[in-house]
Amino acid sequence: MGRSRKKRLPTEPFQATIESMDQNGRGVAHLDGKTTFIHGGLAGEEVMFTYTSKRKKFDEGIVSEVLSASPDRTEPQCKHFAICGGCSLQHLKPEAQIDLKQQSLLDAFEHIGQAEIFPPLTTDSTWGYRRKARLGVKYVPKKGRVLVGFRERGSSFLAEIESCEVLHSRVGQLLMPLSDLIGGLSIRDRVPQIEVSMGDELCVLVFRVLEPPSAEDITALEQFGAEHGMHIYLQEAGPDSVRPLVGEAVELSYALPDFGMDMRFLPNDFTQVNSDLNRLMVARAVELLELDANDCVLDLFCGIGNFTLPLATKSKSVVGVEGDLALVERARENAVRNGVANASFYTANLYDSLEPEPWMSQKFDKALLDPPRSGALEVLEHLPKLGIKRIVYVSCYPGTLARDAGELVNCHGYKLLAAGVMDMFPHTAHVESIAVFERK
């Protein structure tokens, strides 16, 4: 019996009408009754496309020609948009991107009922906003160079790009110099990634290395950092191994000027990628909680105190809880640094049993939740028991926000008052949102 061959994709272009867009920013069409997701297509457009994959339940393709363009279409600013998977919406006008994300949130809430929709939270600039990123690195002998950047769309291969328009310009315009730097190292094929971490002033590049750099490598890295105003760190094993290449560690920080605060963090700490939007988000969250001087507030998934410390300026007391001990230590340091005496912090696995935790015996008036993509389902049952009447929920994924909102409304007596999107990641399909719940 001969070996079965994988069915080849058709090479000729096909015509399709884009009916809508999905949550990943792809155009949705139906050909012969089968759903086809078409990268680069916008709702209402007539396009020619070629297939990139065929599966049992759906197919995928990419636009080769736009026959009838949407009025919302715009020219991508980045010359690598067609191949790089870092962005998916550069061909859609910024205001239409917001509409798409707002609709994604509405669709997620469809089963819960009507709620007020906030005006979207946006910044003046949608370019060069990204201050945190993980850049892939790969030495490719056939290309005679090291690739630095993001993966190709729908592929595990690194895209061959020279610059990035959404990364802060200090880094986004350094991809080729970084390629040249790594290409000249003795360990050029043993550097799999670079972590970018920027504060308001300083920028750290953490080079993951699978072998120790030579003395010549260290000199080259040091000279690169000095030439470009970067602080070079190495990571030789796990996250705990991150250290400066030479000298002392620098102090990364970002300001929250509305609250007179300066937040310090380490290069591998979680912080928001878009510092301008983060300032607006923190201010809105504090406003939405409607705090007074007698309120006791619970901040779950508190990180380095990004929300906790501003909340403390408007309330009687705040308790911040986080699963990562290192982040809790940073939160305590930030409280001392900013003169905040009415905030206390605890380490706890918020996905595990919380009954033994000391703060569970307290009573609270209001809560802020800022969970990761997996959501906050496991903690929701505790909120009414703790006396919490008002919740502000900051979400990075509409699916788990909608699931948790349904739980709060249907099982725990809360009402969804309002929700809206925040444009933390312009030109991508990533949806950051905020919602307010109240319990009578």
N, C-alpha and C positions, 0 to 999 in steps of 0.2 A: 504494500500500500504506500503510495507517495505521501510525502509530508504535506499537510494542509498549508495553504498560503493565505496570508492576511489579505483581505479584499482591498484592492487599490482604490484610492479616492479618485473621483472624476476630476480631470484637470481643466475642463472647459468651465467658463463662468455661467452662472444661472441668474435669472432675474427674480427679485422678490420685493414685496411690499412690507415695510417695517410697520408693524401694528402698534407696538409699544416698546418699552424698555424694561429690562429686569433690574434687580437690585445690584447686579454687578456692572451695570452700565452698558450691557449688550442690547442690541436691537433684537426684537422677537418677531419672527415671521412663521408662517405655516406653509409648508410645501407638501402637497398630497396628503394633507391631514396631519403631518408630523411637525412637531415644534423644532424650529431651527434658530439657534442663537447666533447672531451675526455681529461680530466685533466691528465697530466703526459706523454702524447704522443708527440713525435717529428716527424717532416716532414720526410717521407720516411720509417717510421718504421712499422713493422707488430706487432700488439699487441693483447693481450687478455684483455678485459675490462668488468666491470660490470656497469649496469645502475644505475645512482643516481637520475635521473628524466626523465619523458617522458611528452612532451608537444605537442600541436597541430602542431606547425611549426618546432620544433627541439627537439632533445633529448640531455641529458648529461650523461657522464659516467666518470669512473676513471680507469686508467690502473691497471690491476692485475698482468700482466706478459708481459715482452718484449720478443717477439719471434725473432725479427731481429732488432738489435739496430742501431741507427744513429751514424755515426762517431763523431757527435757533442754532444753526450750524455756524461755526467759526473756524478760522485757520489755527491749527495747533501751534503754540509758540515754540515747542521743542521739536527739533529736527529728527529726534529719535522716537517720536510718539508711535509710529507705525510698528516698531518692534519691541520697545521696552514695556515691561509689565508694571512699572512703577506707577503709572497713571492710566486711567481708562476713559476720562471725560474731557480731555483737552479740546476735542472737536465740538463741544457743547458750550454755548455762552454761559458765563458764570451765573447770571440770574436764572437761567434755565436749569443749571445744575442744582441750584437751591430748590427750585420747584420739584425736581425729580426726587430729591431727598425728602422733601416735605411730604410728597405723595407716598413715598416708601414708608414713612412713619404712619401716615393715615391708614394705609393698607394693613399695617401690622396691628393697629388698634381697632380694626373694623368690628371685631367680635365683642368689644367692651362697651361700645356706645359713644355718643358724641362727647367731645371735650373741646374747650377753647384751644385755638392754635396760636401760639406765640409768634410774633414776627421773628424771622430767622436772625440768629446772632452771626454777624459777619465782620470781617476786617476790611480795611481800605485796599490792601494788596493781597492778591491770591498767588503771588510768585515769591520764591525765595523764602518761604515761611518755615521750612522744615529744619529744626535744630537737633533732632534725634533721628538716627537712621542706622541700619545695619547694611553695609555695602559688601556684596560678594566679591571675592577676589579669585582669579584663576589664571595660571600661566598656561597659555595655549601655544605650543611649539609651532603648529601649522600656521598660525597667524603671526608668529614671531613677536608676540607681545603679551603683556599681562592685561587681562580684562578686569576693570573695576566698575562696579555699579549694581544694577538690579537685574533680575532675571527676565528673559524674553517672555512675552505674553503667552501664557498657556504652556510653558516649557520649563524644564529644570536647568536649561543652559543659561549662562550669563549673556546678556545683550551686549553687543559691541557698541558702546556709546562713548562720547567724548566729553559730555557735560550733562548737567541736570538742572532744569529750570525751577523745580520745586524745592530742592535743597537750598539752604542759605548759600548765597553766592560765594562766601569764603571757602566753602567746600564744593559746591556744585560746579565751579569752574576749575577745580583741581584734579579732576579724574584722570586726565592725561599725564600731568606731572606725577601723580601717585602711581600710575602705570609704569612710567619711566623709572621712578624710584625703586619699586618692588622688582622690576625687571633687572635691575643692577645688583640686587642682593644675592648672596650665596644661597639663601633659602627661598628664592623666588617661587618655588613650587610647594612651599610649606607654609604659606600665608593664605588661609582660606577666607578671612573676612576682616573688615575694619568697622569698628563701632564709632559712630560720630556722636559726640555729646557736647552741646554748646550751652553756655549761660548767656547772660546779657553782654558780657565782655570777652570771656575766654572760650577757646575751643580746644577740646581734647579729641585726639584720634587714638583709639585703642586697637593695636595690631594684634590679632590672634596669631600666634606662632606655634607650629607643631615641632619645631626644633629651635634651640637657642641661636640667636643671631651671632655672627662673628664680630670681632672687634671692628672690622671695616664696615660691617652692616650697621653697627651701633653708631659709628661716626656719620655714615650716610643719613640715617634716620634723624640723628641730632641736627645735622646741617639743614635737612629739609624742614624740620620744625622751626628752626631759627629763621630760615628764609621766608617762610609763609606765615609766621606768627601762630604756629600750632604747638600744642603741648602733646608730645608723643608718649603713649603708654604701651606696655606690653601685657598680653594675657597668655601665659604659657600653659595653663591648665583650666580649672573651673573659674567661675566668677570671682572667687576669693583671691585668685592669683593676680588680678589686675593691679599693676604698679607702674609708677613713672619709669620711663626709660633711664633717665638720669635725674639726680637731684630729688627735691621734695615734691610732694603732691601739691597741686594747685587747688584753689577754692572756687569751684563753679557756683554760680548763684544767679537767681533771677529776681526781679523786683515785683512786688504787688503794691504799686504806688497808691492805690485807693485806700489801702490799709496801713501805709507807712512801713511795709515789711520787706525784708530781704531774705530769700529762701536759699539756703545752701544745700548742695547735693553732690554726690560722687558720680563719676562717669557712668557707672553701671546701675545707678538708681533709676527707678521709673519716674519720669517727669513727662509732662505733655509736650508733644512735638512742636506745637504752634504757640509760642509764648504770648503773642499779641492776643490771640483768641482766648488763651487761658485766663488772662487778666479780665476780659469781659465775662467769661464763664463764671469765674469765682464771684465777681460782683453780682451777677444775676442770681446765682444760687443763694447768696446771702440775702438778697432782696426778697426772693420768693419764699424763704422760710418765715418772713414777717416776724423777726425776733424782737423781744423786748428784754429789759434788764433782769427780768425774773426767770427767763427761760433756761432750762437745763437741756443741752443738746447732745445727741449721740452721732458721731461721725464714723460710719463703718467703711472699711477699705480705705483708711485715711492716708496711707503712704507717708510722705515726708511732712504732712501737715498742710498741704496746699489749700484745703478748705478749712481745716480745723482752726488754725490760728486766726484767719479773718473772722470766722464765726465767733471766736472768743471775744472779739472786740465789741460785739453787739449783744452778748448774752451773759447770764450769771456764771455758767460754767459749761465746758465742753469736754466730752470723753472721746478720744480717738482710738479706734481699734484697727489693727492691721496684722496680717499673717506673717509678714517678713520682719524678723527681729532687727535687721540692719536698718530698714526704713523707719521703724519705731525709734531707734536710737537717734536717727537723723531728725525725726520730728521733735524729740525732746531737746536736742541741741538747738533747733530752730526756735523753739519756744523760749529758751533761755536767751538766745541771741536777740530776739525781738521783744524781750521784756514781757512775755505773756505768762502770767502766773495762774490763770484760771482754766488752763487746759492740762489734762492728764492723758497719758497714753498707755495702752496695753497691747501685748502680743497675744493673738488668739487665732486659731484656724476657724474661720467663719463658715466653713463647710462641714464642721464637725459639731459634736454636742457642746453647747455653750452653758449648760446649767451650772457647772462649777466655777465659772468665771466671776471674779469679784464685782465687776461692774453690772452683772446681771441682777444684783440685789438692789440696784438703784432705780429711781424713777426718773423718766425723761419726759420733756414736753414735745420735742421735735427731733427729727433725724435727717441726716444726709447720707445717701448711699451712692458710692462711686465704684461699682464692682468691675472686674474684668469682663471680657466677652461672654464668659459662662453665666453671668448674671448673679443674682442674690437670693435665689429661691429658698435656700436652706435657712436664712435668717429671718424671713418674713413673718413666720408664726410667732416670733418673740416680740415683734414691735408693739402689738396691742397690749401684751402682758406688761410691757415696760411703761405703758401709759402714753405712748407717742400718738399725738393727734394730727400732726402735719409732717409730711415726708417730701423731700426733694430728692429725686432719683436722677443721677447723671449716668448716661448709658453710652457705650461705644458700639452697641449692636441692637437694632430695633427688634429682632426676633426674641431675644431673651428679655428685653424691656417689656414687650407685649405679653409674654408668658407671665412675667412677674406682676405686671399690672393686673392681669386677669385674676391671679391669686389674691392680690391685695383687695380687689373689688369684690370678687365672688366668695372669698373664704374668710376675710378678716375685717370686713365692714368699712373699708375705705372707699372714697369716691375719687375718680380721676378728674381733677379740675381742669388742667391745661397741660399742653406739651408743645414742644417745638424743636427744630433742628439747630445745630450750631456747626458752622463750617470750619471744623478743625482741620480737615484734609481736603482743601480745594483741588479740583481736577481729578479726584479719585472717587470711587463709589462708596467709600467709607462714610457711614452716617453716625455722627455724634449727636445725641439729643438729650433733652432735659424734660422731666415731667414732675408735676406737683399733685400730691394726694392729700386728702383730709378725711379724718374720721370723726363722725359726730358723737 
